[in-house]
């Protein structure tokens, strides 16, 4: 719903007349003209309406949609990701991709959507091209010139971080973190920002750069001071325990890793639980192989 539709929704649910939506000192026809679309709504008028009707602003805006086009895109994107063979939705997303591809003057939002489509669907659909090095370099250089980052900057970085080398990533992270005015940022913006760090830690683990992984874990632990994103905190703790197990081999760390997996399973997120199991098996294979080799060697020594 847009702002006007949301106002109408609350008015009807609260069983208020149009006259009752604003104070008695306001022209009675004002609200009627706003709701009917005969005149635009001023910010001061919205503030007055919310205060007069005792509608909490945060609750009001959770119902309102400022950018329906972006909401529709994200719904289509996630649906296609889960239903790759659905021809009708696939074609809708490809049509939008072609539009973005031919648009030489993309907005930041459009650039973010374009990168997201190429980054994910290139591996699944022949119609989607791979990200070019020129595109990656241009966007990276553009990100470095900024002094303040908004949601789409963090989305783009979360999608492209795997293409940056360690030096490039460090330069960019030094500018992006800590998040400026973090306490005022919305949940989605912070979610994508935190995903950058989670992705980086995973990448360093796969590259066996354990010093780099530890560095990013340390940085990540300084984020989310308000403890709002438990998913981020849980994933961070999982990766921290996984790194500790790889480095030290202490069983207690693996027990904590499997506590995380059981938590996912109990919450019904079986897909992520299976992905984590595969990741753990892959990343700890070398450590477990060393343990088995030592055990086997000791056994041979005793027998002789």
C-alpha positions in Angstrom: 0.0 0.0 0.0 1.1 3.5 -0.7 0.9 6.3 2.0 -2.7 7.3 1.1 -3.9 3.7 0.9 -2.3 3.1 4.3 -4.1 6.1 5.8 -7.4 4.8 4.5 -6.6 1.4 5.8 -6.0 2.6 9.3 -9.0 5.0 9.2 -11.4 2.2 8.3 -9.9 -0.3 10.8 -10.1 2.4 13.6 -13.7 3.3 12.4 -12.9 6.9 12.2 -14.5 9.5 9.9 -12.4 11.6 7.5 -13.1 14.6 9.8 -11.8 12.7 12.8 -8.4 12.1 11.2 -7.2 15.6 11.8 -7.6 18.1 14.6 -10.7 20.3 14.9 -8.6 23.3 14.1 -7.9 22.0 10.6 -10.2 22.7 7.6 -12.6 19.6 7.6 -12.2 19.2 3.8 -8.4 18.9 4.0 -8.2 15.2 4.8 -11.0 14.4 2.3 -9.0 16.0 -0.5 -5.8 14.2 0.6 -7.5 10.7 0.7 -9.3 11.3 -2.7 -6.1 12.4 -4.3 -7.2 15.9 -5.1 -4.2 17.3 -3.3 -0.8 16.1 -2.2 0.0 15.2 1.4 2.5 17.3 3.2 5.0 15.8 5.7 3.7 18.1 8.5 0.1 17.0 7.7 1.1 13.3 8.0 2.8 14.1 11.3 -0.4 15.8 12.5 -2.6 12.8 11.4 -0.4 10.2 13.2 -0.3 12.3 16.3 -4.0 13.0 16.4 -5.0 9.4 15.8 -2.3 8.0 18.1 -1.0 5.8 15.2 2.6 4.9 15.9 4.8 6.1 13.0 6.9 2.9 13.0 3.8 0.7 12.8 2.3 3.0 10.1 5.3 2.7 7.9 5.5 -1.0 8.3 2.2 -1.1 6.3 3.2 1.6 3.8 5.3 0.9 0.7 7.2 3.8 -0.7 8.8 1.9 -3.5 6.4 -0.7 -4.8 8.6 -1.3 -7.9 11.5 -2.4 -5.8 9.3 -4.5 -3.5 7.9 -6.2 -6.6 11.5 -6.8 -8.0 12.7 -8.4 -4.8 9.6 -10.7 -4.6 10.2 -11.7 -8.3 14.0 -12.2 -7.7 13.6 -14.4 -4.7 10.7 -16.4 -6.3 12.9 -17.0 -9.4 15.7 -18.1 -7.2 13.6 -20.7 -5.6 11.8 -21.7 -8.9 14.4 -21.6 -11.6 12.3 -23.6 -14.1 9.2 -21.4 -13.9 9.1 -20.0 -17.4 6.7 -17.1 -16.9 8.5 -15.6 -13.9 11.8 -16.3 -15.5 10.8 -14.4 -18.6 9.6 -11.4 -16.5 13.0 -11.2 -14.8 14.9 -11.6 -18.0 12.8 -8.8 -19.6 13.7 -6.5 -16.7 17.4 -7.6 -17.0 17.4 -6.7 -20.7 15.9 -3.3 -19.9 18.6 -2.6 -17.3 21.3 -3.9 -19.7 20.3 -1.4 -22.4 19.9 1.5 -19.9 23.1 3.5 -20.1 22.1 5.8 -17.3 21.1 3.5 -14.5 20.2 4.8 -11.1 22.0 3.3 -8.0 18.9 1.1 -7.4 18.9 -0.1 -11.0 22.6 -0.8 -10.9 22.1 -2.8 -7.7 19.3 -4.9 -9.3 21.4 -5.4 -12.4 24.4 -6.7 -10.4 22.2 -8.9 -8.3 20.6 -10.6 -11.4 23.9 -11.2 -13.1 25.6 -12.4 -9.9 23.1 -15.0 -9.1 21.4 -16.1 -12.3 24.4 -16.3 -14.6 25.2 -19.7 -13.2 21.6 -20.9 -13.9 20.3 -19.2 -17.0 22.1 -18.9 -20.4 20.3 -15.6 -21.1 22.2 -13.9 -18.3 25.7 -12.8 -18.9 28.6 -13.0 -16.5 29.8 -9.9 -14.7 32.6 -8.3 -16.7 35.9 -7.2 -15.1 35.2 -3.7 -16.5 31.8 -3.6 -14.7 33.4 -4.8 -11.4 36.3 -2.3 -11.6 34.0 0.7 -12.5 31.6 -0.1 -9.6 34.5 -0.6 -7.2 36.1 2.7 -8.1 32.7 4.4 -7.8 32.2 2.9 -4.3 35.6 4.2 -3.2 34.7 7.8 -4.0 31.8 7.9 -1.6 31.9 9.2 1.9 28.4 8.0 2.9 26.9 4.7 1.9 23.2 3.9 1.5 21.3 0.6 1.3 22.0 -0.1 -2.4 25.7 0.5 -1.9 25.8 -2.2 0.7 23.7 -4.5 -1.5 26.1 -4.0 -4.4 29.1 -4.6 -2.2 27.6 -7.8 -0.7 27.1 -9.1 -4.3 30.6 -8.1 -5.5 32.8 -8.7 -2.5 33.9 -12.1 -3.8 35.5 -10.4 -6.8 37.7 -8.1 -4.8 41.2 -9.0 -3.6 42.2 -8.7 0.0 43.7 -5.2 -0.4 40.6 -3.9 -2.3 38.2 -5.4 0.3 40.2 -3.8 3.2 40.2 -0.4 1.5 36.4 -0.5 1.0 35.6 -1.9 4.5 37.7 0.9 6.1 35.3 3.3 4.5 32.0 1.4 5.0 32.6 0.3 8.6 31.6 1.2 11.2 28.3 2.1 9.6 27.7 5.8 10.0 24.5 6.6 12.0 24.0 2.8 12.5 21.4 3.3 15.2 19.2 5.2 12.7 19.6 2.7 9.8 16.8 0.4 8.9 17.0 -3.4 9.4 17.4 -4.3 5.7 20.3 -1.9 5.2 22.2 -3.3 8.2 21.4 -6.8 7.1 23.1 -6.4 3.8 26.0 -4.5 5.4 26.5 -7.4 7.9 26.3 -9.9 5.0 29.4 -8.4 3.5 31.4 -9.4 6.6 29.9 -12.9 6.8 30.7 -13.4 3.1 34.3 -12.2 3.7 34.9 -14.5 6.6 33.6 -17.5 4.7 35.8 -16.6 1.7 38.9 -16.3 3.9 38.1 -19.7 5.5 37.8 -21.3 2.0 41.1 -19.7 1.0 42.7 -21.0 4.2 43.6 -17.4 5.1 42.8 -17.9 8.8 44.6 -14.7 9.9 42.3 -12.8 7.5 39.2 -14.6 8.7 40.1 -13.8 12.3 40.6 -10.1 11.3 37.1 -9.9 9.8 35.5 -11.8 12.7 37.0 -9.2 15.0 35.6 -6.4 12.9 32.2 -8.1 12.7 31.9 -8.5 16.4 32.1 -4.7 16.7 28.9 -4.3 14.6 25.2 -4.6 15.6 25.8 -3.0 19.0 22.0 -2.8 19.5 21.8 -6.7 19.2 19.0 -6.5 16.6 20.1 -9.0 14.1 20.2 -12.4 15.8 20.8 -14.2 12.4 24.0 -12.2 11.9 25.1 -12.9 15.5 24.4 -16.7 15.2 26.2 -16.9 11.8 29.1 -15.0 13.2 29.4 -17.2 16.2 29.2 -20.3 14.0 32.1 -19.1 11.8 34.1 -18.1 14.9 33.7 -21.6 16.4 34.5 -23.2 13.0 37.7 -21.1 12.8 38.7 -22.0 16.3 38.2 -25.7 15.6 40.3 -25.5 12.4 43.1 -23.8 14.3 43.0 -25.7 17.6 41.1 -28.9 16.9 39.3 -28.8 20.3 36.1 -30.8 20.2 34.2 -28.2 22.2 34.2 -25.9 19.1 32.8 -28.6 16.9 30.1 -29.2 19.5 29.1 -25.6 19.2 29.1 -25.8 15.4 26.6 -28.7 15.6 24.6 -26.8 18.2 24.1 -24.1 15.5 23.1 -26.8 12.9 20.6 -28.3 15.3 19.2 -24.8 16.0 18.6 -24.4 12.2 17.0 -27.8 12.0 14.7 -27.1 15.0 13.7 -23.8 13.4 12.7 -25.6 10.2 15.6 -24.2 8.1 16.7 -27.6 6.8 18.1 -26.1 3.6 20.7 -23.9 5.4 21.3 -26.7 7.9 22.4 -29.0 5.0 24.5 -26.3 3.4 26.3 -25.7 6.7 26.9 -29.4 7.2 28.5 -29.6 3.7 30.6 -26.5 4.4 31.8 -27.8 7.8 32.8 -31.2 6.2 34.7 -29.4 3.4 36.5 -26.9 5.6 37.4 -29.3 8.4 38.5 -32.2 6.1 42.1 -31.3 6.4 42.1 -30.9 10.2 40.2 -34.2 10.6 42.5 -36.0 8.2 45.5 -34.8 10.3 43.8 -36.2 13.4 43.2 -39.5 11.8 46.7 -39.7 10.5 48.1 -39.0 14.0 45.9 -41.6 15.6 46.8 -44.2 13.0 50.5 -43.4 13.3 50.4 -43.8 17.1 48.6 -47.2 16.7 51.3 -48.5 14.4 54.0 -47.4 16.8 52.4 -49.3 19.7 52.0 -52.4 17.7 55.7 -52.5 16.7 
